[in-house]
């Protein structure tokens, strides 16, 4: 996902300026160390369930104040520093956007994306 293009496209959508006062963006990258034990990571393999990810986004777009949710994941073998996961939540006020964003991130990572780390 090209974040700049995604934001530009969102802003061009009908109703954007009437319904959006905040966007939160997540750009997850591959860390060079494991969250589990801080051991070095040389690569990861990412396997997304894109249908599940889309279903989560559609479900969460029904929440009060949420205008649009975008999600994309890079699949396959990735190295430290590579982009993994992009999320964008656009909505009316921070109370709606922040809570939706936090749950979206946790659910996508736990329900729709599997990653396996391999040591350096």
MODELLER restraints for C-alpha pairs under 7 A, 6 or more apart:
rsr = mdl.restraints
at = mdl.atoms
rsr.add(forms.Gaussian(group=physical.xy_distance, feature=features.Distance(at['CA:1:A'], at['CA:72:A']), mean=6.33, stdev=0.5))
rsr.add(forms.Gaussian(group=physical.xy_distance, feature=features.Distance(at['CA:1:A'], at['CA:86:A']), mean=6.86, stdev=0.5))
rsr.add(forms.Gaussian(group=physical.xy_distance, feature=features.Distance(at['CA:19:A'], at['CA:67:A']), mean=6.43, stdev=0.5))
rsr.add(forms.Gaussian(group=physical.xy_distance, feature=features.Distance(at['CA:19:A'], at['CA:91:A']), mean=6.43, stdev=0.5))
rsr.add(forms.Gaussian(group=physical.xy_distance, feature=features.Distance(at['CA:19:A'], at['CA:92:A']), mean=5.40, stdev=0.5))
rsr.add(forms.Gaussian(group=physical.xy_distance, feature=features.Distance(at['CA:20:A'], at['CA:67:A']), mean=6.71, stdev=0.5))
rsr.add(forms.Gaussian(group=physical.xy_distance, feature=features.Distance(at['CA:20:A'], at['CA:90:A']), mean=6.11, stdev=0.5))
rsr.add(forms.Gaussian(group=physical.xy_distance, feature=features.Distance(at['CA:20:A'], at['CA:91:A']), mean=4.66, stdev=0.5))
rsr.add(forms.Gaussian(group=physical.xy_distance, feature=features.Distance(at['CA:20:A'], at['CA:92:A']), mean=4.45, stdev=0.5))
rsr.add(forms.Gaussian(group=physical.xy_distance, feature=features.Distance(at['CA:21:A'], at['CA:91:A']), mean=6.18, stdev=0.5))
rsr.add(forms.Gaussian(group=physical.xy_distance, feature=features.Distance(at['CA:21:A'], at['CA:92:A']), mean=4.73, stdev=0.5))
rsr.add(forms.Gaussian(group=physical.xy_distance, feature=features.Distance(at['CA:21:A'], at['CA:93:A']), mean=5.85, stdev=0.5))
rsr.add(forms.Gaussian(group=physical.xy_distance, feature=features.Distance(at['CA:22:A'], at['CA:90:A']), mean=5.89, stdev=0.5))
rsr.add(forms.Gaussian(group=physical.xy_distance, feature=features.Distance(at['CA:22:A'], at['CA:91:A']), mean=5.67, stdev=0.5))
rsr.add(forms.Gaussian(group=physical.xy_distance, feature=features.Distance(at['CA:22:A'], at['CA:92:A']), mean=6.15, stdev=0.5))
rsr.add(forms.Gaussian(group=physical.xy_distance, feature=features.Distance(at['CA:22:A'], at['CA:93:A']), mean=6.21, stdev=0.5))
rsr.add(forms.Gaussian(group=physical.xy_distance, feature=features.Distance(at['CA:22:A'], at['CA:94:A']), mean=6.49, stdev=0.5))
rsr.add(forms.Gaussian(group=physical.xy_distance, feature=features.Distance(at['CA:23:A'], at['CA:88:A']), mean=6.72, stdev=0.5))
rsr.add(forms.Gaussian(group=physical.xy_distance, feature=features.Distance(at['CA:23:A'], at['CA:89:A']), mean=5.48, stdev=0.5))
rsr.add(forms.Gaussian(group=physical.xy_distance, feature=features.Distance(at['CA:23:A'], at['CA:90:A']), mean=4.33, stdev=0.5))
rsr.add(forms.Gaussian(group=physical.xy_distance, feature=features.Distance(at['CA:23:A'], at['CA:91:A']), mean=6.46, stdev=0.5))
rsr.add(forms.Gaussian(group=physical.xy_distance, feature=features.Distance(at['CA:24:A'], at['CA:88:A']), mean=5.71, stdev=0.5))
rsr.add(forms.Gaussian(group=physical.xy_distance, feature=features.Distance(at['CA:24:A'], at['CA:89:A']), mean=5.37, stdev=0.5))
rsr.add(forms.Gaussian(group=physical.xy_distance, feature=features.Distance(at['CA:24:A'], at['CA:90:A']), mean=6.70, stdev=0.5))
rsr.add(forms.Gaussian(group=physical.xy_distance, feature=features.Distance(at['CA:25:A'], at['CA:87:A']), mean=5.60, stdev=0.5))
rsr.add(forms.Gaussian(group=physical.xy_distance, feature=features.Distance(at['CA:25:A'], at['CA:88:A']), mean=4.58, stdev=0.5))
rsr.add(forms.Gaussian(group=physical.xy_distance, feature=features.Distance(at['CA:25:A'], at['CA:89:A']), mean=6.69, stdev=0.5))
rsr.add(forms.Gaussian(group=physical.xy_distance, feature=features.Distance(at['CA:26:A'], at['CA:86:A']), mean=5.41, stdev=0.5))
rsr.add(forms.Gaussian(group=physical.xy_distance, feature=features.Distance(at['CA:26:A'], at['CA:87:A']), mean=4.98, stdev=0.5))
rsr.add(forms.Gaussian(group=physical.xy_distance, feature=features.Distance(at['CA:26:A'], at['CA:88:A']), mean=6.55, stdev=0.5))
rsr.add(forms.Gaussian(group=physical.xy_distance, feature=features.Distance(at['CA:27:A'], at['CA:83:A']), mean=6.84, stdev=0.5))
rsr.add(forms.Gaussian(group=physical.xy_distance, feature=features.Distance(at['CA:27:A'], at['CA:85:A']), mean=5.79, stdev=0.5))
rsr.add(forms.Gaussian(group=physical.xy_distance, feature=features.Distance(at['CA:27:A'], at['CA:86:A']), mean=4.77, stdev=0.5))
rsr.add(forms.Gaussian(group=physical.xy_distance, feature=features.Distance(at['CA:27:A'], at['CA:87:A']), mean=6.86, stdev=0.5))
rsr.add(forms.Gaussian(group=physical.xy_distance, feature=features.Distance(at['CA:28:A'], at['CA:83:A']), mean=5.96, stdev=0.5))
rsr.add(forms.Gaussian(group=physical.xy_distance, feature=features.Distance(at['CA:28:A'], at['CA:84:A']), mean=5.37, stdev=0.5))
rsr.add(forms.Gaussian(group=physical.xy_distance, feature=features.Distance(at['CA:28:A'], at['CA:85:A']), mean=4.87, stdev=0.5))
rsr.add(forms.Gaussian(group=physical.xy_distance, feature=features.Distance(at['CA:28:A'], at['CA:86:A']), mean=6.41, stdev=0.5))
rsr.add(forms.Gaussian(group=physical.xy_distance, feature=features.Distance(at['CA:29:A'], at['CA:81:A']), mean=5.64, stdev=0.5))
rsr.add(forms.Gaussian(group=physical.xy_distance, feature=features.Distance(at['CA:29:A'], at['CA:82:A']), mean=5.43, stdev=0.5))
rsr.add(forms.Gaussian(group=physical.xy_distance, feature=features.Distance(at['CA:29:A'], at['CA:83:A']), mean=4.37, stdev=0.5))
rsr.add(forms.Gaussian(group=physical.xy_distance, feature=features.Distance(at['CA:29:A'], at['CA:84:A']), mean=5.15, stdev=0.5))
rsr.add(forms.Gaussian(group=physical.xy_distance, feature=features.Distance(at['CA:30:A'], at['CA:79:A']), mean=6.38, stdev=0.5))
rsr.add(forms.Gaussian(group=physical.xy_distance, feature=features.Distance(at['CA:30:A'], at['CA:80:A']), mean=4.54, stdev=0.5))
rsr.add(forms.Gaussian(group=physical.xy_distance, feature=features.Distance(at['CA:30:A'], at['CA:81:A']), mean=5.17, stdev=0.5))
rsr.add(forms.Gaussian(group=physical.xy_distance, feature=features.Distance(at['CA:30:A'], at['CA:82:A']), mean=5.52, stdev=0.5))
rsr.add(forms.Gaussian(group=physical.xy_distance, feature=features.Distance(at['CA:30:A'], at['CA:83:A']), mean=6.50, stdev=0.5))
rsr.add(forms.Gaussian(group=physical.xy_distance, feature=features.Distance(at['CA:30:A'], at['CA:84:A']), mean=6.46, stdev=0.5))
rsr.add(forms.Gaussian(group=physical.xy_distance, feature=features.Distance(at['CA:31:A'], at['CA:80:A']), mean=5.19, stdev=0.5))
rsr.add(forms.Gaussian(group=physical.xy_distance, feature=features.Distance(at['CA:31:A'], at['CA:81:A']), mean=6.44, stdev=0.5))
rsr.add(forms.Gaussian(group=physical.xy_distance, feature=features.Distance(at['CA:32:A'], at['CA:40:A']), mean=5.81, stdev=0.5))
rsr.add(forms.Gaussian(group=physical.xy_distance, feature=features.Distance(at['CA:32:A'], at['CA:41:A']), mean=4.94, stdev=0.5))
rsr.add(forms.Gaussian(group=physical.xy_distance, feature=features.Distance(at['CA:32:A'], at['CA:42:A']), mean=6.67, stdev=0.5))
rsr.add(forms.Gaussian(group=physical.xy_distance, feature=features.Distance(at['CA:32:A'], at['CA:80:A']), mean=4.97, stdev=0.5))
rsr.add(forms.Gaussian(group=physical.xy_distance, feature=features.Distance(at['CA:33:A'], at['CA:39:A']), mean=5.26, stdev=0.5))
rsr.add(forms.Gaussian(group=physical.xy_distance, feature=features.Distance(at['CA:33:A'], at['CA:40:A']), mean=4.33, stdev=0.5))
rsr.add(forms.Gaussian(group=physical.xy_distance, feature=features.Distance(at['CA:33:A'], at['CA:41:A']), mean=4.83, stdev=0.5))
rsr.add(forms.Gaussian(group=physical.xy_distance, feature=features.Distance(at['CA:34:A'], at['CA:40:A']), mean=6.30, stdev=0.5))
rsr.add(forms.Gaussian(group=physical.xy_distance, feature=features.Distance(at['CA:34:A'], at['CA:41:A']), mean=6.08, stdev=0.5))
rsr.add(forms.Gaussian(group=physical.xy_distance, feature=features.Distance(at['CA:40:A'], at['CA:119:A']), mean=5.66, stdev=0.5))
rsr.add(forms.Gaussian(group=physical.xy_distance, feature=features.Distance(at['CA:40:A'], at['CA:120:A']), mean=5.51, stdev=0.5))
rsr.add(forms.Gaussian(group=physical.xy_distance, feature=features.Distance(at['CA:41:A'], at['CA:117:A']), mean=6.43, stdev=0.5))
rsr.add(forms.Gaussian(group=physical.xy_distance, feature=features.Distance(at['CA:41:A'], at['CA:118:A']), mean=5.71, stdev=0.5))
rsr.add(forms.Gaussian(group=physical.xy_distance, feature=features.Distance(at['CA:41:A'], at['CA:119:A']), mean=4.39, stdev=0.5))
rsr.add(forms.Gaussian(group=physical.xy_distance, feature=features.Distance(at['CA:41:A'], at['CA:120:A']), mean=4.85, stdev=0.5))
rsr.add(forms.Gaussian(group=physical.xy_distance, feature=features.Distance(at['CA:42:A'], at['CA:79:A']), mean=6.24, stdev=0.5))
rsr.add(forms.Gaussian(group=physical.xy_distance, feature=features.Distance(at['CA:42:A'], at['CA:80:A']), mean=6.64, stdev=0.5))
rsr.add(forms.Gaussian(group=physical.xy_distance, feature=features.Distance(at['CA:42:A'], at['CA:118:A']), mean=5.90, stdev=0.5))
rsr.add(forms.Gaussian(group=physical.xy_distance, feature=features.Distance(at['CA:42:A'], at['CA:119:A']), mean=5.06, stdev=0.5))
rsr.add(forms.Gaussian(group=physical.xy_distance, feature=features.Distance(at['CA:42:A'], at['CA:120:A']), mean=3.61, stdev=0.5))
rsr.add(forms.Gaussian(group=physical.xy_distance, feature=features.Distance(at['CA:43:A'], at['CA:77:A']), mean=6.69, stdev=0.5))
rsr.add(forms.Gaussian(group=physical.xy_distance, feature=features.Distance(at['CA:43:A'], at['CA:78:A']), mean=5.54, stdev=0.5))
rsr.add(forms.Gaussian(group=physical.xy_distance, feature=features.Distance(at['CA:43:A'], at['CA:79:A']), mean=4.46, stdev=0.5))
rsr.add(forms.Gaussian(group=physical.xy_distance, feature=features.Distance(at['CA:43:A'], at['CA:80:A']), mean=6.43, stdev=0.5))
rsr.add(forms.Gaussian(group=physical.xy_distance, feature=features.Distance(at['CA:43:A'], at['CA:117:A']), mean=6.18, stdev=0.5))
rsr.add(forms.Gaussian(group=physical.xy_distance, feature=features.Distance(at['CA:43:A'], at['CA:118:A']), mean=5.40, stdev=0.5))
rsr.add(forms.Gaussian(group=physical.xy_distance, feature=features.Distance(at['CA:43:A'], at['CA:119:A']), mean=6.98, stdev=0.5))
rsr.add(forms.Gaussian(group=physical.xy_distance, feature=features.Distance(at['CA:44:A'], at['CA:77:A']), mean=5.66, stdev=0.5))
rsr.add(forms.Gaussian(group=physical.xy_distance, feature=features.Distance(at['CA:44:A'], at['CA:78:A']), mean=5.34, stdev=0.5))
rsr.add(forms.Gaussian(group=physical.xy_distance, feature=features.Distance(at['CA:44:A'], at['CA:79:A']), mean=6.45, stdev=0.5))
rsr.add(forms.Gaussian(group=physical.xy_distance, feature=features.Distance(at['CA:44:A'], at['CA:115:A']), mean=6.41, stdev=0.5))
rsr.add(forms.Gaussian(group=physical.xy_distance, feature=features.Distance(at['CA:44:A'], at['CA:116:A']), mean=5.37, stdev=0.5))
rsr.add(forms.Gaussian(group=physical.xy_distance, feature=features.Distance(at['CA:44:A'], at['CA:117:A']), mean=4.43, stdev=0.5))
rsr.add(forms.Gaussian(group=physical.xy_distance, feature=features.Distance(at['CA:44:A'], at['CA:118:A']), mean=5.82, stdev=0.5))
rsr.add(forms.Gaussian(group=physical.xy_distance, feature=features.Distance(at['CA:45:A'], at['CA:76:A']), mean=5.18, stdev=0.5))
rsr.add(forms.Gaussian(group=physical.xy_distance, feature=features.Distance(at['CA:45:A'], at['CA:77:A']), mean=4.49, stdev=0.5))
rsr.add(forms.Gaussian(group=physical.xy_distance, feature=features.Distance(at['CA:45:A'], at['CA:78:A']), mean=6.33, stdev=0.5))
rsr.add(forms.Gaussian(group=physical.xy_distance, feature=features.Distance(at['CA:45:A'], at['CA:115:A']), mean=5.45, stdev=0.5))
rsr.add(forms.Gaussian(group=physical.xy_distance, feature=features.Distance(at['CA:45:A'], at['CA:116:A']), mean=5.21, stdev=0.5))
rsr.add(forms.Gaussian(group=physical.xy_distance, feature=features.Distance(at['CA:45:A'], at['CA:117:A']), mean=6.69, stdev=0.5))
rsr.add(forms.Gaussian(group=physical.xy_distance, feature=features.Distance(at['CA:46:A'], at['CA:75:A']), mean=5.09, stdev=0.5))
rsr.add(forms.Gaussian(group=physical.xy_distance, feature=features.Distance(at['CA:46:A'], at['CA:76:A']), mean=5.02, stdev=0.5))
rsr.add(forms.Gaussian(group=physical.xy_distance, feature=features.Distance(at['CA:46:A'], at['CA:77:A']), mean=6.49, stdev=0.5))
rsr.add(forms.Gaussian(group=physical.xy_distance, feature=features.Distance(at['CA:46:A'], at['CA:114:A']), mean=5.82, stdev=0.5))
rsr.add(forms.Gaussian(group=physical.xy_distance, feature=features.Distance(at['CA:46:A'], at['CA:115:A']), mean=4.42, stdev=0.5))
rsr.add(forms.Gaussian(group=physical.xy_distance, feature=features.Distance(at['CA:46:A'], at['CA:116:A']), mean=6.69, stdev=0.5))
rsr.add(forms.Gaussian(group=physical.xy_distance, feature=features.Distance(at['CA:47:A'], at['CA:75:A']), mean=5.75, stdev=0.5))
rsr.add(forms.Gaussian(group=physical.xy_distance, feature=features.Distance(at['CA:47:A'], at['CA:76:A']), mean=6.50, stdev=0.5))
rsr.add(forms.Gaussian(group=physical.xy_distance, feature=features.Distance(at['CA:47:A'], at['CA:113:A']), mean=5.95, stdev=0.5))
rsr.add(forms.Gaussian(group=physical.xy_distance, feature=features.Distance(at['CA:47:A'], at['CA:114:A']), mean=5.17, stdev=0.5))
rsr.add(forms.Gaussian(group=physical.xy_distance, feature=features.Distance(at['CA:47:A'], at['CA:115:A']), mean=6.23, stdev=0.5))
rsr.add(forms.Gaussian(group=physical.xy_distance, feature=features.Distance(at['CA:48:A'], at['CA:75:A']), mean=6.62, stdev=0.5))
rsr.add(forms.Gaussian(group=physical.xy_distance, feature=features.Distance(at['CA:48:A'], at['CA:112:A']), mean=5.71, stdev=0.5))
rsr.add(forms.Gaussian(group=physical.xy_distance, feature=features.Distance(at['CA:48:A'], at['CA:113:A']), mean=4.31, stdev=0.5))
rsr.add(forms.Gaussian(group=physical.xy_distance, feature=features.Distance(at['CA:48:A'], at['CA:114:A']), mean=6.09, stdev=0.5))
rsr.add(forms.Gaussian(group=physical.xy_distance, feature=features.Distance(at['CA:49:A'], at['CA:112:A']), mean=4.89, stdev=0.5))
rsr.add(forms.Gaussian(group=physical.xy_distance, feature=features.Distance(at['CA:49:A'], at['CA:113:A']), mean=6.13, stdev=0.5))
rsr.add(forms.Gaussian(group=physical.xy_distance, feature=features.Distance(at['CA:50:A'], at['CA:112:A']), mean=6.95, stdev=0.5))
rsr.add(forms.Gaussian(group=physical.xy_distance, feature=features.Distance(at['CA:52:A'], at['CA:112:A']), mean=5.62, stdev=0.5))
rsr.add(forms.Gaussian(group=physical.xy_distance, feature=features.Distance(at['CA:53:A'], at['CA:108:A']), mean=6.01, stdev=0.5))
rsr.add(forms.Gaussian(group=physical.xy_distance, feature=features.Distance(at['CA:53:A'], at['CA:112:A']), mean=5.40, stdev=0.5))
rsr.add(forms.Gaussian(group=physical.xy_distance, feature=features.Distance(at['CA:57:A'], at['CA:69:A']), mean=5.94, stdev=0.5))
rsr.add(forms.Gaussian(group=physical.xy_distance, feature=features.Distance(at['CA:60:A'], at['CA:100:A']), mean=6.94, stdev=0.5))
rsr.add(forms.Gaussian(group=physical.xy_distance, feature=features.Distance(at['CA:61:A'], at['CA:67:A']), mean=6.60, stdev=0.5))
rsr.add(forms.Gaussian(group=physical.xy_distance, feature=features.Distance(at['CA:61:A'], at['CA:68:A']), mean=6.01, stdev=0.5))
rsr.add(forms.Gaussian(group=physical.xy_distance, feature=features.Distance(at['CA:61:A'], at['CA:69:A']), mean=6.32, stdev=0.5))
rsr.add(forms.Gaussian(group=physical.xy_distance, feature=features.Distance(at['CA:64:A'], at['CA:96:A']), mean=6.88, stdev=0.5))
rsr.add(forms.Gaussian(group=physical.xy_distance, feature=features.Distance(at['CA:65:A'], at['CA:91:A']), mean=5.35, stdev=0.5))
rsr.add(forms.Gaussian(group=physical.xy_distance, feature=features.Distance(at['CA:65:A'], at['CA:92:A']), mean=5.10, stdev=0.5))
rsr.add(forms.Gaussian(group=physical.xy_distance, feature=features.Distance(at['CA:65:A'], at['CA:96:A']), mean=5.96, stdev=0.5))
rsr.add(forms.Gaussian(group=physical.xy_distance, feature=features.Distance(at['CA:66:A'], at['CA:90:A']), mean=6.16, stdev=0.5))
rsr.add(forms.Gaussian(group=physical.xy_distance, feature=features.Distance(at['CA:66:A'], at['CA:91:A']), mean=4.24, stdev=0.5))
rsr.add(forms.Gaussian(group=physical.xy_distance, feature=features.Distance(at['CA:66:A'], at['CA:92:A']), mean=6.55, stdev=0.5))
rsr.add(forms.Gaussian(group=physical.xy_distance, feature=features.Distance(at['CA:66:A'], at['CA:96:A']), mean=6.92, stdev=0.5))
rsr.add(forms.Gaussian(group=physical.xy_distance, feature=features.Distance(at['CA:66:A'], at['CA:97:A']), mean=6.76, stdev=0.5))
rsr.add(forms.Gaussian(group=physical.xy_distance, feature=features.Distance(at['CA:67:A'], at['CA:90:A']), mean=5.56, stdev=0.5))
rsr.add(forms.Gaussian(group=physical.xy_distance, feature=features.Distance(at['CA:67:A'], at['CA:91:A']), mean=4.90, stdev=0.5))
rsr.add(forms.Gaussian(group=physical.xy_distance, feature=features.Distance(at['CA:68:A'], at['CA:89:A']), mean=6.15, stdev=0.5))
rsr.add(forms.Gaussian(group=physical.xy_distance, feature=features.Distance(at['CA:68:A'], at['CA:90:A']), mean=5.32, stdev=0.5))
rsr.add(forms.Gaussian(group=physical.xy_distance, feature=features.Distance(at['CA:68:A'], at['CA:91:A']), mean=6.96, stdev=0.5))
rsr.add(forms.Gaussian(group=physical.xy_distance, feature=features.Distance(at['CA:69:A'], at['CA:88:A']), mean=5.56, stdev=0.5))
rsr.add(forms.Gaussian(group=physical.xy_distance, feature=features.Distance(at['CA:69:A'], at['CA:89:A']), mean=4.64, stdev=0.5))
rsr.add(forms.Gaussian(group=physical.xy_distance, feature=features.Distance(at['CA:69:A'], at['CA:90:A']), mean=6.33, stdev=0.5))
rsr.add(forms.Gaussian(group=physical.xy_distance, feature=features.Distance(at['CA:70:A'], at['CA:87:A']), mean=5.62, stdev=0.5))
rsr.add(forms.Gaussian(group=physical.xy_distance, feature=features.Distance(at['CA:70:A'], at['CA:88:A']), mean=4.99, stdev=0.5))
rsr.add(forms.Gaussian(group=physical.xy_distance, feature=features.Distance(at['CA:70:A'], at['CA:89:A']), mean=6.65, stdev=0.5))
rsr.add(forms.Gaussian(group=physical.xy_distance, feature=features.Distance(at['CA:71:A'], at['CA:86:A']), mean=5.59, stdev=0.5))
rsr.add(forms.Gaussian(group=physical.xy_distance, feature=features.Distance(at['CA:71:A'], at['CA:87:A']), mean=4.52, stdev=0.5))
rsr.add(forms.Gaussian(group=physical.xy_distance, feature=features.Distance(at['CA:71:A'], at['CA:88:A']), mean=6.50, stdev=0.5))
rsr.add(forms.Gaussian(group=physical.xy_distance, feature=features.Distance(at['CA:72:A'], at['CA:85:A']), mean=5.96, stdev=0.5))
rsr.add(forms.Gaussian(group=physical.xy_distance, feature=features.Distance(at['CA:72:A'], at['CA:86:A']), mean=5.19, stdev=0.5))
rsr.add(forms.Gaussian(group=physical.xy_distance, feature=features.Distance(at['CA:72:A'], at['CA:87:A']), mean=6.67, stdev=0.5))
rsr.add(forms.Gaussian(group=physical.xy_distance, feature=features.Distance(at['CA:73:A'], at['CA:84:A']), mean=5.60, stdev=0.5))
rsr.add(forms.Gaussian(group=physical.xy_distance, feature=features.Distance(at['CA:73:A'], at['CA:85:A']), mean=4.49, stdev=0.5))
rsr.add(forms.Gaussian(group=physical.xy_distance, feature=features.Distance(at['CA:73:A'], at['CA:86:A']), mean=6.25, stdev=0.5))
rsr.add(forms.Gaussian(group=physical.xy_distance, feature=features.Distance(at['CA:74:A'], at['CA:84:A']), mean=5.15, stdev=0.5))
rsr.add(forms.Gaussian(group=physical.xy_distance, feature=features.Distance(at['CA:74:A'], at['CA:85:A']), mean=6.54, stdev=0.5))
rsr.add(forms.Gaussian(group=physical.xy_distance, feature=features.Distance(at['CA:89:A'], at['CA:97:A']), mean=6.48, stdev=0.5))
rsr.add(forms.Gaussian(group=physical.xy_distance, feature=features.Distance(at['CA:89:A'], at['CA:101:A']), mean=6.11, stdev=0.5))
rsr.add(forms.Gaussian(group=physical.xy_distance, feature=features.Distance(at['CA:90:A'], at['CA:97:A']), mean=6.75, stdev=0.5))
rsr.add(forms.Gaussian(group=physical.xy_distance, feature=features.Distance(at['CA:91:A'], at['CA:97:A']), mean=5.60, stdev=0.5))
